[in-house]
Amino acid sequence: MNFDDSPEEAAYRLKVRAWIAANKPDLSVLGPEDRVWTEPHKDLATRWQVIKAASGYACIGWPTAWGGSGGTAIEEAIFNQEEQTAGLRFSYFVTGLHMLLPAVLKFNDDDASRALVPPAVRGDTIWCQLFSEPAGGSDSAGLRTRAVEDGDDWIVTGQKVWNSGAQIADYGMVVTRTDPTVPKHKGLTAFWLRMDTPGVEVRPIKMMSGDAELNEVFLSDVRISDSQRVGAVGDGWAVIIFTLMNERAALGSGSGLSWRELIAMARNTPAGEGSAMDDPAFREWLADYYVDAEAIRLQTFRNLSALSKGEAPGPEGSAGKLLWANGAQDLSSRAVDLQDRFGLIDDPELAVANGAFHHRLLWAPGLRLGGGTDEIMKNIIAERVLGLPGEPRVDKTVPFKDIPSGR
Ligand SMILES: Cc1cc2nc3c(=O)[nH]c(=O)nc-3n(C[C@H](O)[C@H](O)[C@H](O)COP(=O)(O)OP(=O)(O)OC[C@H]3O[C@@H](n4cnc5c(N)ncnc54)[C@H](O)[C@@H]3O)c2cc1C
């Protein structure tokens, strides 16, 4: 496989690099405190989304029938790389455009579903994923939020948790249990809903990094029209799997602080007679880290060539997600260690690199959980990539209502 750009791809890269340079919003308007999920940060991200949409760069790889630009997955990846290099790292629209709306459109082929797309592409709407529950995170087939049919509607009752961006989302996708008499994977059904539907209550969770990304979402007799069902009744597990494969492929493509930022910091960090870059132990660690980062980059190319052949992201995305999340924790931990006692300073006004490494260190444990924990990624790699025997699943064929719940 040739990892260099083809002549066409190189020309496309130059074109989008020039376009991004000419159109990118001024990032200096953001102060050190204006991190992700703050209003100024979200406003800037929205402005950038509007600019991209107006020039056909918001959803490059989507078919034009879906409101995209009909480009290739490779073109979209090139644009994303150039965006990252230009410091434009925004995630508000990823859940909608790269995880949930592709699922809505895969499972539903109707006007109401297609009408959800243009506002999301333009940055007018933000989506959130309402899957995890207090008793069902890794075991998402074990979820307990129930939906009961009532004429042309469903009445949904239950609690979701750890829902990224639910506090600012306009829409959500919720997976519910519609039939407790069949085994757990078979009785699930997915719906999309507006987050201002009566009975939906969002309660933010404060994170140790200080960020306000996560939420609990309580659903009390929420009435959802059957026309908002995603896929057939009982197809919810397929919707979950499709969405999570997209999520892991997106996460595993590796975003956030990289070895480049770490090297820049190490060069400016005094140590002994020189800088931290002269420390042999640090250099040895850095070489190992670089090898993992390259593995992620090359794995992304493999995913891309599968996508360009029209294949959906597969279980191998879990390997990228596992490496990336652990690498992010390792990198930020090293960076804070290198700063010695100054690593304790988390005030963005005073800290090295505006506290970016410190902030990442407090965020990183969440990266190893969100989108599936390390252990679940390892199970997937073992069973679905390497073909090793599956772990025992004693409740797989038992009707859900007969699985002991401890209640
Ligand atoms: C930053 C962040 C963002 C998130 N965003 C969202 C979101 O937008 N929407 C959403 O619905 N959810 C979201 N989540 C929830 C996330 O998907 C769950 O936290 C995750 O799936 C783990 O579930 P849990 O927290 O219930 O832990 P549990 O499933 O209770 O796991 C507890 C521990 O047991 C281990 N474990 C569980 N099962 C097995 C097994 N079979 N084999 C080996 N070990 C096992 C786990 O690895 C973990 O260490 C987010 C979480 C985080 C941290």
PDBQT file of the ligand as one rigid body, heavy atoms in Angstrom, charges set to zero:
ROOT
HETATM    1  C1  LIG A 501     -16.265  11.054  28.273  1.00  0.00    +0.000 C 
HETATM    2  C2  LIG A 501     -17.410  10.132  28.093  1.00  0.00    +0.000 A 
HETATM    3  C3  LIG A 501     -18.347  10.400  27.125  1.00  0.00    +0.000 A 
HETATM    4  C4  LIG A 501     -19.453   9.557  26.965  1.00  0.00    +0.000 A 
HETATM    5  N1  LIG A 501     -20.418   9.901  26.062  1.00  0.00    +0.000 NA
HETATM    6  C5  LIG A 501     -21.536   9.133  25.974  1.00  0.00    +0.000 A 
HETATM    7  C6  LIG A 501     -22.612   9.542  25.123  1.00  0.00    +0.000 A 
HETATM    8  O1  LIG A 501     -22.571  10.593  24.475  1.00  0.00    +0.000 OA
HETATM    9  N2  LIG A 501     -23.723   8.775  25.079  1.00  0.00    +0.000 N 
HETATM   10  C7  LIG A 501     -23.830   7.616  25.799  1.00  0.00    +0.000 A 
HETATM   11  O2  LIG A 501     -24.867   6.971  25.691  1.00  0.00    +0.000 OA
HETATM   12  N3  LIG A 501     -22.835   7.202  26.634  1.00  0.00    +0.000 NA
HETATM   13  C8  LIG A 501     -21.702   7.950  26.743  1.00  0.00    +0.000 A 
HETATM   14  N4  LIG A 501     -20.684   7.574  27.587  1.00  0.00    +0.000 N 
HETATM   15  C9  LIG A 501     -20.860   6.363  28.397  1.00  0.00    +0.000 C 
HETATM   16  C10 LIG A 501     -19.906   5.232  28.008  1.00  0.00    +0.000 C 
HETATM   17  O3  LIG A 501     -20.320   4.644  26.804  1.00  0.00    +0.000 OA
HETATM   18  C11 LIG A 501     -19.892   4.244  29.172  1.00  0.00    +0.000 C 
HETATM   19  O4  LIG A 501     -19.352   4.904  30.288  1.00  0.00    +0.000 OA
HETATM   20  C12 LIG A 501     -19.073   3.026  28.848  1.00  0.00    +0.000 C 
HETATM   21  O5  LIG A 501     -19.672   2.269  27.834  1.00  0.00    +0.000 OA
HETATM   22  C13 LIG A 501     -18.889   2.135  30.097  1.00  0.00    +0.000 C 
HETATM   23  O6  LIG A 501     -20.092   1.876  30.697  1.00  0.00    +0.000 OA
HETATM   24  P1  LIG A 501     -20.297   2.081  32.262  1.00  0.00    +0.000 P 
HETATM   25  O7  LIG A 501     -19.841   3.455  32.620  1.00  0.00    +0.000 OA
HETATM   26  O8  LIG A 501     -21.713   1.721  32.592  1.00  0.00    +0.000 OA
HETATM   27  O9  LIG A 501     -19.308   1.059  32.946  1.00  0.00    +0.000 OA
HETATM   28  P2  LIG A 501     -19.561  -0.510  33.162  1.00  0.00    +0.000 P 
HETATM   29  O10 LIG A 501     -20.112  -1.081  31.910  1.00  0.00    +0.000 OA
HETATM   30  O11 LIG A 501     -20.357  -0.672  34.405  1.00  0.00    +0.000 OA
HETATM   31  O12 LIG A 501     -18.093  -1.044  33.355  1.00  0.00    +0.000 OA
HETATM   32  C14 LIG A 501     -17.421  -0.982  34.635  1.00  0.00    +0.000 C 
HETATM   33  C15 LIG A 501     -16.073  -1.675  34.467  1.00  0.00    +0.000 C 
HETATM   34  O13 LIG A 501     -16.277  -3.078  34.156  1.00  0.00    +0.000 OA
HETATM   35  C16 LIG A 501     -15.590  -3.424  32.950  1.00  0.00    +0.000 C 
HETATM   36  N5  LIG A 501     -16.393  -4.367  32.185  1.00  0.00    +0.000 N 
HETATM   37  C17 LIG A 501     -17.724  -4.306  31.903  1.00  0.00    +0.000 A 
HETATM   38  N6  LIG A 501     -18.095  -5.352  31.153  1.00  0.00    +0.000 NA
HETATM   39  C18 LIG A 501     -16.988  -6.094  30.932  1.00  0.00    +0.000 A 
HETATM   40  C19 LIG A 501     -16.727  -7.304  30.206  1.00  0.00    +0.000 A 
HETATM   41  N7  LIG A 501     -17.698  -7.927  29.539  1.00  0.00    +0.000 N 
HETATM   42  N8  LIG A 501     -15.454  -7.777  30.181  1.00  0.00    +0.000 NA
HETATM   43  C20 LIG A 501     -14.449  -7.140  30.852  1.00  0.00    +0.000 A 
HETATM   44  N9  LIG A 501     -14.635  -5.996  31.561  1.00  0.00    +0.000 NA
HETATM   45  C21 LIG A 501     -15.886  -5.478  31.598  1.00  0.00    +0.000 A 
HETATM   46  C22 LIG A 501     -15.464  -2.104  32.189  1.00  0.00    +0.000 C 
HETATM   47  O14 LIG A 501     -14.387  -2.154  31.274  1.00  0.00    +0.000 OA
HETATM   48  C23 LIG A 501     -15.241  -1.109  33.310  1.00  0.00    +0.000 C 
HETATM   49  O15 LIG A 501     -13.879  -1.104  33.696  1.00  0.00    +0.000 OA
HETATM   50  C24 LIG A 501     -19.589   8.403  27.777  1.00  0.00    +0.000 A 
HETATM   51  C25 LIG A 501     -18.621   8.127  28.753  1.00  0.00    +0.000 A 
HETATM   52  C26 LIG A 501     -17.551   8.979  28.926  1.00  0.00    +0.000 A 
HETATM   53  C27 LIG A 501     -16.554   8.672  29.988  1.00  0.00    +0.000 C 
ENDROOT
TORSDOF 0
